[in-house]
């Protein structure tokens, strides 16, 4: 079985510190780095008569994941 490497976005510590201190632009940068991953995790199968099973992004779940990420960024310890 072939292992696939996962892409982990590298975000500069300065950007995380700025997001943690309340900089909205820095928070937007961090959220944009994880946007594709969050959308992929929030996929939901929906049955449509004409197309069969179709995958859609569950917007409620996507927003919950974004909110959780924001909470974790605000709690993040940059002194390590």
Residue pairs with C-beta under 8 A, 6 or more apart in sequence:
9 33
9 34
11 29
11 30
11 33
13 78
15 26
15 29
15 30
16 26
16 30
16 73
16 76
16 78
17 78
18 25
18 26
19 26
19 27
19 29
19 30
19 73
20 73
20 74
20 76
20 78
27 70
27 73
30 69
30 73
31 66
31 69
31 70
34 69
38 62
38 65
38 66
38 69
39 57
39 62
41 61
41 65
42 57
42 58
42 59
42 61
42 62
42 65
43 55
43 56
43 57
43 58
44 55
44 56
44 57
44 58
44 61
45 53
45 54
45 55
46 53
46 54
46 55
46 56
47 53
47 54
48 54
